[in-house]
Amino acid sequence: MFGIIDIVMILKNKVTGIEIGNANKFVKYELDRGSDFTWVCFLPQRTTLVIAQKYHLLPKKGNLIVYEVPLNLIADDPNITRKAFFSLVEDFESVYKGIIDKENIAFAGISVGSMPAIFIANKYRSKKIRIICSTAKLGEGIFGAFAARGIKNKCIKNGFNEKSYDSVLNEINPIKNIVNLPEDIKIIISKFDKYIPYAGGKKLAEEIRKNKKKAKVYKFYFYGHFLTMAKIGFLNKKCDFFK
């Protein structure tokens, strides 16, 4: 609780140098469950499909299109991030054309995966979206997160501050992609999140509520990032959190 597990994991990863995932591109999986409903899910960074399935971080019902996000989605140069997002748009356009029932599409984004989920959901018609631990602006998140100290220092060395970083991502940042989201929205933010600062998630949730009055916001006041993921997995295993 209170983000202690987050701090331990941050320090542990720094020591071990764990790198899981593709460095440069989104990796896509399509799981046909014989349903007329399709979920498009974007996983946290360093989280594979196998890990997401193991910890119950995917919807229990419906066909699945799952994206593992690239390691460089959070880059020391926002132009790299921007390029990754627009390569995703090109890929998803072909995916969208292949979905037969376009009235039955939903999106889910967890942690860093919430950014591409919001970005794509704002461009395509859908029934619902689930947003778990997102920030309002990536640069703001990088410069405010305990977990992002290393990438923050690299950004500064490359000549970027919080404002200039986000100016490159102006059309991509979540807070700029909420007008066309569906009405059925669930947002999860955690108070002691050391990966995605609470302030940014709160700001995004408030802005979404202004545009989408029925959006439901759940605040986990005593949880950090990892405990929130564990809680979502537990709830989803019991009763399908994503529905």
C-alpha positions in Angstrom: 0.0 0.0 0.0 0.9 3.7 -0.3 3.1 3.0 -3.3 5.7 0.9 -1.4 5.4 -2.0 -3.7 5.9 0.4 -6.7 9.1 1.7 -5.2 10.4 -1.8 -4.6 9.6 -2.9 -8.1 11.2 0.3 -9.6 14.4 -0.3 -7.7 14.4 -4.0 -8.5 14.0 -3.4 -12.2 16.8 -0.9 -12.1 19.1 -3.5 -10.6 18.1 -6.4 -12.8 17.7 -4.4 -16.0 14.6 -6.4 -17.0 13.4 -5.6 -20.5 10.3 -7.5 -21.8 8.7 -6.6 -25.1 9.5 -5.3 -28.6 11.6 -2.0 -28.6 10.1 -0.4 -31.7 6.6 -1.6 -32.6 3.3 -2.7 -31.3 2.9 -6.5 -31.3 -0.6 -7.6 -32.1 -2.5 -10.8 -31.2 -6.0 -11.8 -32.4 -8.0 -14.3 -30.3 -11.3 -15.4 -31.9 -13.7 -16.6 -29.2 -16.7 -16.9 -31.6 -18.3 -13.8 -30.3 -20.1 -10.9 -32.0 -18.4 -8.5 -29.6 -14.7 -7.4 -30.0 -12.4 -6.0 -27.3 -9.3 -4.1 -28.5 -6.9 -4.1 -25.6 -3.6 -2.3 -25.0 -1.4 -3.8 -22.3 1.0 -2.1 -19.9 4.6 -1.7 -21.0 6.7 -4.8 -20.4 3.6 -6.9 -20.2 3.1 -9.7 -22.7 -0.1 -11.4 -23.7 0.9 -14.5 -21.6 1.4 -12.3 -18.5 -1.9 -10.5 -19.0 -3.7 -13.8 -19.3 -2.0 -15.2 -16.2 -3.0 -12.2 -14.1 -6.5 -11.8 -15.5 -6.0 -8.4 -17.1 -8.1 -9.1 -20.2 -11.9 -9.1 -20.7 -13.4 -12.6 -20.0 -15.9 -12.4 -22.8 -15.7 -11.4 -26.5 -13.1 -11.7 -29.2 -9.8 -10.1 -28.4 -7.4 -8.0 -30.3 -4.5 -7.4 -28.0 -1.5 -5.1 -28.5 1.7 -5.3 -26.5 3.1 -1.7 -26.5 6.7 -1.0 -27.6 9.4 -0.2 -25.1 10.1 3.1 -26.8 6.5 4.3 -26.4 7.9 6.3 -23.6 10.9 7.8 -25.3 13.6 10.4 -24.5 12.5 12.1 -27.8 8.7 12.6 -28.2 9.1 12.3 -32.0 9.8 8.6 -31.5 6.6 8.3 -29.5 4.7 10.2 -32.2 6.0 7.9 -34.9 4.9 4.8 -32.9 1.4 6.2 -32.5 0.9 6.8 -36.2 2.3 3.4 -37.2 -0.4 2.0 -34.8 -3.1 4.0 -36.7 -2.0 2.4 -40.0 -2.1 -1.1 -38.4 -5.5 -0.6 -36.7 -7.1 0.7 -39.9 -6.7 -2.8 -41.4 -7.8 -4.4 -38.2 -11.0 -2.2 -38.1 -11.9 -3.2 -41.7 -11.7 -6.8 -40.7 -14.2 -6.5 -37.8 -17.6 -7.5 -39.1 -19.8 -6.0 -36.5 -18.5 -2.4 -36.1 -21.4 -1.7 -33.7 -19.9 -4.0 -31.1 -16.4 -2.8 -30.4 -14.9 -1.8 -27.1 -11.5 -0.6 -26.0 -9.4 -1.1 -22.9 -6.1 0.4 -22.0 -4.0 -0.3 -18.9 -1.1 1.9 -17.6 0.9 3.2 -20.6 -1.5 1.2 -22.8 -4.3 3.6 -21.9 -2.7 6.3 -24.1 -3.0 4.4 -27.4 -6.4 3.0 -26.3 -7.8 6.5 -25.8 -6.1 7.8 -29.0 -7.6 5.0 -31.2 -11.0 5.0 -29.4 -11.4 8.7 -30.2 -11.0 8.0 -33.9 -13.3 5.0 -34.2 -16.9 4.3 -33.2 -17.2 2.0 -30.2 -19.6 1.0 -27.4 -17.3 1.4 -24.3 -13.8 2.1 -23.1 -12.0 1.1 -19.9 -9.1 3.3 -18.8 -6.8 2.1 -16.0 -4.1 4.3 -14.6 -3.7 6.9 -17.4 -2.1 10.3 -17.4 -3.5 13.4 -19.1 -0.2 14.2 -20.9 2.8 12.0 -21.4 5.4 14.7 -20.8 3.7 15.7 -17.7 3.7 12.1 -16.5 7.4 11.6 -17.3 8.5 14.7 -15.5 6.3 13.9 -12.5 6.7 10.1 -12.0 9.1 8.6 -9.6 9.5 5.6 -12.0 10.4 7.9 -14.9 13.4 9.7 -13.3 15.9 8.0 -15.7 13.9 8.9 -18.9 13.3 12.4 -17.6 17.0 13.0 -17.3 17.5 11.8 -20.8 14.8 14.1 -22.1 16.5 17.0 -20.4 19.8 16.1 -22.0 18.0 16.0 -25.4 16.8 19.5 -24.8 13.2 18.8 -23.8 11.3 20.0 -20.7 7.8 19.0 -19.8 6.1 21.7 -21.9 8.2 21.3 -25.0 7.8 17.5 -24.8 4.1 17.7 -24.7 3.9 20.3 -27.5 5.2 17.6 -29.9 2.5 15.2 -28.7 -0.3 17.8 -28.6 -2.6 15.8 -30.9 -1.7 12.5 -29.3 -2.0 13.1 -25.5 -5.1 11.6 -23.9 -6.5 14.9 -22.7 -6.7 16.0 -26.4 -8.6 12.8 -27.4 -11.8 12.6 -25.4 -14.5 14.3 -27.4 -15.4 11.3 -29.5 -15.0 8.6 -26.9 -18.1 6.4 -26.2 -20.5 7.2 -23.4 -19.8 4.0 -21.5 -16.6 4.8 -19.7 -14.8 3.4 -16.6 -11.7 5.2 -15.3 -9.4 3.8 -12.6 -6.8 6.1 -10.9 -4.7 5.3 -7.8 -3.6 7.8 -5.3 -0.1 6.5 -4.6 0.8 5.5 -8.1 4.6 5.9 -8.6 4.4 5.1 -12.3 1.5 7.2 -13.5 1.1 10.3 -11.2 -2.3 10.6 -9.6 -2.6 14.3 -10.5 -2.5 13.6 -14.2 -5.1 10.8 -14.0 -7.4 13.0 -11.9 -7.1 15.8 -14.4 -7.9 13.5 -17.3 -10.9 11.9 -15.4 -12.3 15.4 -14.6 -12.0 16.5 -18.2 -13.7 13.3 -19.5 -16.5 13.8 -17.0 -17.1 17.3 -18.4 -17.6 15.8 -21.8 -19.1 12.4 -20.9 -21.4 12.9 -17.9 -22.0 9.2 -17.4 -18.4 8.3 -17.1 -17.6 6.4 -13.9 -14.5 7.2 -12.0 -13.0 4.9 -9.4 -10.3 6.2 -7.1 -8.1 3.7 -5.2 -7.0 5.9 -2.4 -4.5 3.6 -0.7 -3.1 1.8 -3.7 -0.1 2.2 -5.9 0.3 1.1 -9.5 1.1 -2.6 -8.9 -1.6 -3.1 -6.3 -4.1 -1.5 -8.6 -3.2 -4.0 -11.3 -3.6 -6.8 -8.8 -6.9 -5.5 -7.7 -8.2 -5.2 -11.2 -7.1 -8.8 -11.9 -8.8 -10.0 -8.8 -12.1 -8.3 -9.6 -11.9 -9.4 -13.2 -11.4 -13.0 -12.2 -14.4 -12.9 -10.0 -17.0 -11.0 -12.0 -15.5 -9.6 -15.3 -14.5 -6.1 -14.4 -14.4 -5.0 -18.0 -18.1 -5.6 -18.8 
